Amino acid sequence: MGETVVELRDVSKVYPPTTRGGSPVVAIDSVDLEVEAGDVYGIIGYSGAGKSTLVRLINALERSTAGSIVVHGQEIAGLPERNLRSMRLGIGMIFQQFNLLNSRTVAGNIAYPLEVAGRSKEERRERVEELLQFVGLADKAKAYPDQLSGGQKQRVGIARALATSPDILLADEATSALDPETTHEVLALLQRVNREFGVTIIVITHEMDVIQTIATKVAVMDRGRVIERGDVFDVFSNPQTAAAARFVGTVVKGVPNEHELAVLRERHPGRIVTLSFRDTEVDQAAVFAEFTREGVGFQVIYGGINEIQGRPFGHLTLALTADATSVDAALARVRTLTTVTEAR
């Protein structure tokens, strides 16, 4: 276990009713969360789940209604604003819509937090040059935001967030406004920030691809609550909640439902079985060799295998064609290698 840098205990955020006689709006409901130094911690949930509110509580841009929020051992709930300013210097933030100052150049945007922090002109110049090199925008120092692509704007946003050398970086839907190729580039840059600078990153997103690409741990939010949390591979290779299963389903198909199964039966003769693969503990080639050994024909008709941090998981649904004795013999051996579910 590493050092805990962010800890939430029974944290809630309740807004007043939006209409006369209405009910209060519970945005965050009794959330517990621990983020360790060096984590890339993903917080995933659909729109309205409370993700963005949660991240704004961590840097006290919003105040919690109840509970404890501890950052680097300091309780920040109820901390006076003057004390929060120094705390926020250690927390960088990047946004979905970049939030750059259009009246400032790229260099000026990156320098802005350093000006607020009272750094000297020479310190600002050196730090801006260093960060422009790091994010690959050394040739854009004098450009203005409206002259940049979306990916370039987000690189400026990342450089600005790193200006004061924070050890925590909050990324709120940082890739949602970007195309897939640019998203990949920005995620690779965030991985470098984590790896080379040792910055702990909390990623807020509704995109499963983001989580499986860079996160080490994940919390799944639904209606203001954290309903599942843990190692990314464990949560998404074996989801315990419907919400987590829905996210997994956006990148890899699971077991066919009743309607899908009926369609598959119409299209494919033979016995239909689903094989479950999790991590390198299952050799897929060895599984398929058992069918070949018994003379059983097989065709993959549904599902897929995905990877998180180089570890495979997923389900493959097969149509098996051979006599019942051969199929039974092959399945008996396959069951010693992996989980087999036979369609009824």
C-alpha positions as CSV (number, residue, x, y, z in Angstrom):
1,M,0.0,0.0,0.0
2,G,1.3,3.4,-0.9
3,E,0.8,6.8,0.7
4,T,-2.8,8.0,0.6
5,V,-2.8,11.4,-0.9
6,V,-6.6,11.9,-1.2
7,E,-9.1,10.4,1.2
8,L,-12.8,11.0,1.2
9,R,-15.0,9.6,4.1
10,D,-18.8,9.7,4.0
11,V,-18.7,12.8,1.8
12,S,-22.0,14.3,0.5
13,K,-22.9,17.3,-1.5
14,V,-26.5,18.5,-1.4
15,Y,-27.8,21.5,-3.4
16,P,-30.9,23.5,-2.4
17,P,-34.2,22.8,-4.2
18,T,-34.3,24.3,-7.7
19,T,-38.0,25.2,-7.4
20,R,-40.1,26.4,-4.6
21,G,-41.4,23.4,-2.6
22,G,-39.0,21.1,-4.4
23,S,-36.6,18.6,-2.9
24,P,-32.9,19.2,-2.3
25,V,-30.6,17.8,-5.0
26,V,-28.2,15.1,-3.8
27,A,-25.2,15.3,-6.1
28,I,-22.8,13.2,-4.0
29,D,-24.2,10.7,-1.5
30,S,-22.0,9.3,1.3
31,V,-18.9,8.6,-0.9
32,D,-15.7,6.9,0.5
33,L,-12.6,7.0,-1.7
34,E,-8.8,6.6,-1.3
35,V,-6.3,7.6,-3.9
36,E,-2.7,6.6,-3.4
37,A,0.5,8.4,-4.5
38,G,1.3,7.5,-8.1
39,D,-2.2,6.2,-9.0
40,V,-3.9,7.0,-12.2
41,Y,-7.4,6.8,-10.6
42,G,-10.3,6.7,-13.0
43,I,-13.8,7.9,-11.9
44,I,-16.3,6.7,-14.4
45,G,-20.0,7.2,-14.7
46,Y,-22.7,8.4,-17.1
47,S,-23.9,12.0,-17.3
48,G,-25.4,13.1,-14.0
49,A,-23.6,10.5,-11.9
50,G,-21.8,13.1,-9.8
51,K,-18.2,12.7,-11.2
52,S,-17.5,16.4,-11.9
53,T,-19.0,17.5,-8.6
54,L,-16.8,15.0,-6.8
55,V,-13.6,16.3,-8.4
56,R,-14.5,19.9,-7.6
57,L,-14.8,18.9,-4.0
58,I,-11.3,17.5,-4.0
59,N,-9.7,20.9,-4.8
60,A,-12.5,22.8,-2.9
61,L,-13.8,24.6,-5.9
62,E,-17.0,23.5,-4.2
63,R,-17.6,22.8,-0.6
64,S,-19.0,19.5,0.7
65,T,-22.2,19.4,2.7
66,A,-21.0,16.6,5.0
67,G,-18.0,14.3,5.5
68,S,-14.3,14.5,5.5
69,I,-11.9,15.3,2.6
70,V,-8.2,15.0,3.4
71,V,-5.5,16.0,0.9
72,H,-1.9,15.2,1.8
73,G,-3.0,14.7,5.4
74,Q,-4.8,18.0,5.7
75,E,-8.5,18.2,6.2
76,I,-9.8,20.7,3.6
77,A,-13.5,20.7,4.3
78,G,-14.2,23.9,6.2
79,L,-10.7,25.3,5.6
80,P,-10.7,29.1,5.1
81,E,-10.2,30.3,1.5
82,R,-6.8,31.9,2.3
83,N,-5.5,28.5,3.4
84,L,-7.0,26.8,0.3
85,R,-4.9,28.9,-2.1
86,S,-1.6,27.3,-1.1
87,M,-3.2,23.8,-1.1
88,R,-4.5,24.3,-4.7
89,L,-0.9,25.1,-5.9
90,G,-0.3,21.4,-5.4
91,I,-3.3,20.3,-7.5
92,G,-3.4,21.0,-11.2
93,M,-6.6,20.7,-13.3
94,I,-7.4,20.2,-16.9
95,F,-10.8,20.7,-18.4
96,Q,-13.0,19.4,-21.3
97,Q,-13.2,22.8,-23.0
98,F,-9.6,23.7,-22.2
99,N,-10.4,27.0,-20.4
100,L,-7.5,28.9,-22.0
101,L,-7.2,32.7,-21.9
102,N,-7.8,33.8,-25.5
103,S,-6.0,37.1,-24.9
104,R,-2.8,35.4,-23.9
105,T,-0.3,33.5,-26.0
106,V,0.4,29.8,-25.4
107,A,3.4,30.9,-23.3
108,G,1.3,33.4,-21.5
109,N,-1.3,30.8,-20.6
110,I,1.3,28.4,-19.2
111,A,2.9,31.3,-17.2
112,Y,-0.3,32.5,-15.7
113,P,-0.4,30.2,-12.6
114,L,3.2,31.0,-12.0
115,E,2.4,34.7,-12.0
116,V,-0.4,34.1,-9.5
117,A,2.0,32.1,-7.3
118,G,4.4,35.1,-7.4
119,R,7.3,33.4,-9.2
120,S,10.0,35.6,-10.7
121,K,10.2,36.5,-14.4
122,E,13.2,34.2,-14.9
123,E,11.6,31.3,-13.1
124,R,8.5,31.7,-15.2
125,R,10.5,31.8,-18.5
126,E,12.5,28.7,-17.6
127,R,9.4,26.7,-16.5
128,V,7.4,27.7,-19.6
129,E,10.2,26.6,-21.9
130,E,10.6,23.3,-20.1
131,L,6.9,22.6,-20.3
132,L,6.6,23.6,-23.9
133,Q,9.3,21.1,-24.8
134,F,7.6,18.4,-22.7
135,V,4.2,18.8,-24.4
136,G,5.7,19.2,-27.9
137,L,4.7,22.8,-28.5
138,A,8.0,24.6,-28.4
139,D,7.2,26.2,-31.8
140,K,3.8,27.5,-30.6
141,A,5.0,29.7,-27.7
142,K,3.8,32.9,-29.4
143,A,0.6,31.5,-30.9
144,Y,-2.8,32.3,-29.6
145,P,-5.5,29.6,-28.6
146,D,-7.7,30.3,-31.6
147,Q,-4.7,29.3,-33.8
148,L,-4.5,25.9,-32.3
149,S,-6.2,22.5,-32.9
150,G,-8.2,20.9,-30.1
151,G,-5.4,18.5,-29.3
152,Q,-2.9,21.4,-29.1
153,K,-5.2,23.4,-26.8
154,Q,-5.4,20.4,-24.5
155,R,-1.6,20.1,-24.5
156,V,-1.4,23.8,-23.4
157,G,-4.0,23.0,-20.7
158,I,-1.8,20.1,-19.4
159,A,1.3,22.3,-19.5
160,R,-0.5,25.1,-17.6
161,A,-1.8,22.5,-15.0
162,L,1.8,21.4,-14.4
163,A,3.3,24.9,-14.2
164,T,3.5,25.0,-10.4
165,S,4.8,21.4,-10.2
166,P,1.7,19.9,-8.6
167,D,1.8,16.3,-7.3
168,I,-1.9,15.8,-8.0
169,L,-3.6,16.4,-11.4
170,L,-7.3,16.4,-11.9
171,A,-8.5,15.7,-15.4
172,D,-12.3,16.4,-15.9
173,E,-13.5,14.8,-19.2
174,A,-10.2,16.0,-20.7
175,T,-10.6,14.0,-23.9
176,S,-14.3,14.3,-24.5
177,A,-14.0,17.1,-27.0
178,L,-11.3,15.4,-29.0
179,D,-11.2,12.9,-32.0
180,P,-10.0,9.4,-31.4
181,E,-6.4,9.9,-32.7
182,T,-6.0,13.1,-30.7
183,T,-7.4,11.4,-27.6
184,H,-4.8,8.7,-27.9
185,E,-2.0,11.3,-28.0
186,V,-3.4,13.2,-25.0
187,L,-3.7,10.0,-23.0
188,A,-0.1,9.0,-23.9
189,L,1.0,12.5,-22.6
190,L,-0.9,12.0,-19.4
191,Q,0.9,8.6,-19.0
192,R,4.2,10.4,-19.4
193,V,3.2,12.9,-16.7
194,N,2.4,10.1,-14.3
195,R,5.5,8.0,-15.2
196,E,8.2,10.8,-15.5
197,F,7.0,13.3,-12.9
198,G,5.3,10.9,-10.5
199,V,2.1,12.9,-10.5
200,T,-1.0,11.3,-9.1
201,I,-3.8,11.7,-11.7
202,I,-7.5,11.5,-11.0
203,V,-9.4,11.1,-14.3
204,I,-13.1,11.9,-14.6
205,T,-14.7,10.3,-17.7
206,H,-17.7,8.6,-19.1
207,E,-15.4,6.8,-21.7
208,M,-14.4,3.2,-21.0
209,D,-11.5,3.5,-23.5
210,V,-9.9,6.2,-21.4
211,I,-10.1,4.0,-18.3
212,Q,-8.7,0.9,-19.9
213,T,-5.9,2.9,-21.6
214,I,-4.4,4.7,-18.6
215,A,-6.1,4.0,-15.3
216,T,-4.6,1.7,-12.6
217,K,-7.7,1.9,-10.4
218,V,-11.3,2.9,-10.9
219,A,-14.4,3.9,-9.1
220,V,-17.8,3.5,-10.8
221,M,-20.3,6.2,-9.9
222,D,-24.1,6.1,-10.3
223,R,-26.6,8.7,-9.0
224,G,-24.0,10.3,-6.7
225,R,-22.7,7.1,-5.1
226,V,-19.6,5.0,-5.7
227,I,-21.1,1.6,-6.4
228,E,-17.9,-0.3,-7.3
229,R,-14.2,0.4,-6.9
230,G,-10.8,-1.4,-7.2
231,D,-8.1,-2.4,-9.6
232,V,-9.2,-1.6,-13.2
233,F,-8.7,-5.2,-14.4
234,D,-10.6,-6.7,-11.5
235,V,-13.6,-4.4,-11.8
236,F,-14.0,-4.6,-15.5
237,S,-13.1,-8.2,-16.1
238,N,-15.6,-9.3,-13.5
239,P,-18.1,-6.5,-12.9
240,Q,-20.3,-6.9,-9.9
241,T,-22.8,-4.2,-10.8
242,A,-25.0,-3.5,-13.8
243,A,-23.5,0.0,-14.3
244,A,-19.9,-1.5,-14.5
245,A,-21.1,-4.2,-16.8
246,R,-22.6,-1.5,-19.1
247,F,-19.3,0.2,-19.4
248,V,-17.5,-3.1,-20.2
249,G,-20.1,-3.7,-22.9
250,T,-19.1,-0.5,-24.7
251,V,-15.8,-2.1,-25.6
252,V,-16.3,-5.8,-25.6
253,K,-19.3,-8.0,-26.0
254,G,-20.2,-10.3,-23.1
255,V,-22.5,-13.3,-23.0
256,P,-25.4,-13.1,-25.6
257,N,-28.8,-12.3,-24.1
258,E,-31.9,-14.3,-24.8
259,H,-32.9,-12.3,-27.9
260,E,-29.3,-12.4,-29.3
261,L,-29.1,-16.1,-28.6
262,A,-32.3,-16.8,-30.5
263,V,-30.8,-15.0,-33.6
264,L,-27.6,-17.0,-33.2
265,R,-29.4,-20.3,-33.2
266,E,-31.2,-19.4,-36.4
267,R,-27.9,-18.6,-38.1
268,H,-25.6,-21.3,-36.7
269,P,-26.1,-25.0,-36.3
270,G,-24.6,-27.0,-33.5
271,R,-24.3,-26.6,-29.7
272,I,-23.6,-23.0,-28.5
273,V,-21.3,-22.5,-25.6
274,T,-19.6,-19.4,-24.1
275,L,-15.9,-19.6,-23.0
276,S,-14.7,-17.0,-20.4
277,F,-11.1,-15.8,-20.5
278,R,-9.5,-13.8,-17.7
279,D,-5.8,-12.8,-17.7
280,T,-3.0,-15.0,-19.0
281,E,-4.1,-17.9,-16.7
282,V,-6.0,-19.3,-19.7
283,D,-4.2,-20.3,-22.9
284,Q,-6.7,-19.8,-25.6
285,A,-4.7,-21.9,-28.1
286,A,-4.8,-24.8,-25.6
287,V,-8.5,-24.5,-25.3
288,F,-9.1,-24.6,-29.0
289,A,-6.7,-27.5,-29.3
290,E,-9.1,-29.6,-27.2
291,F,-11.9,-29.2,-29.8
292,T,-9.5,-30.1,-32.6
293,R,-8.3,-33.2,-30.8
294,E,-11.9,-34.5,-30.6
295,G,-12.7,-33.6,-34.1
296,V,-15.1,-30.9,-33.0
297,G,-15.7,-28.1,-35.5
298,F,-16.0,-24.7,-33.9
299,Q,-16.9,-21.2,-35.1
300,V,-16.7,-17.9,-33.0
301,I,-20.1,-16.4,-33.4
302,Y,-20.2,-13.7,-30.7
303,G,-18.1,-11.9,-28.1
304,G,-14.5,-10.7,-28.1
305,I,-11.3,-10.4,-26.1
306,N,-10.0,-7.1,-24.8
307,E,-7.0,-6.0,-22.8
308,I,-6.4,-3.8,-19.9
309,Q,-2.7,-3.0,-19.1
310,G,-1.7,-6.0,-21.2
311,R,-4.0,-8.4,-19.4
312,P,-6.7,-10.1,-21.6
313,F,-10.3,-10.7,-20.6
314,G,-13.6,-11.4,-22.4
315,H,-16.0,-14.0,-23.6
316,L,-16.1,-16.0,-26.8
317,T,-19.4,-17.7,-27.8
318,L,-18.8,-20.7,-30.1
319,A,-21.0,-22.9,-32.3
320,L,-19.7,-26.5,-31.9
321,T,-20.4,-29.1,-34.6
322,A,-19.8,-32.8,-34.1
323,D,-21.5,-35.8,-32.5
324,A,-22.7,-35.4,-28.9
325,T,-20.1,-37.8,-27.5
326,S,-17.2,-35.9,-29.1
327,V,-18.5,-32.5,-28.0
328,D,-19.1,-33.8,-24.4
329,A,-15.5,-35.1,-24.3
330,A,-14.0,-31.9,-25.6
331,L,-16.0,-29.7,-23.2
332,A,-15.0,-31.9,-20.2
333,R,-11.4,-31.1,-20.9
334,V,-12.0,-27.4,-21.7
335,R,-13.8,-27.0,-18.4
336,T,-10.5,-27.9,-16.7
337,L,-8.9,-24.9,-18.4
338,T,-11.6,-22.2,-18.3
339,T,-15.2,-21.4,-17.5
340,V,-17.7,-22.8,-19.9
341,T,-21.4,-21.8,-20.1
342,E,-23.6,-23.8,-22.3
343,A,-26.7,-22.1,-23.9
344,R,-30.0,-23.6,-22.9
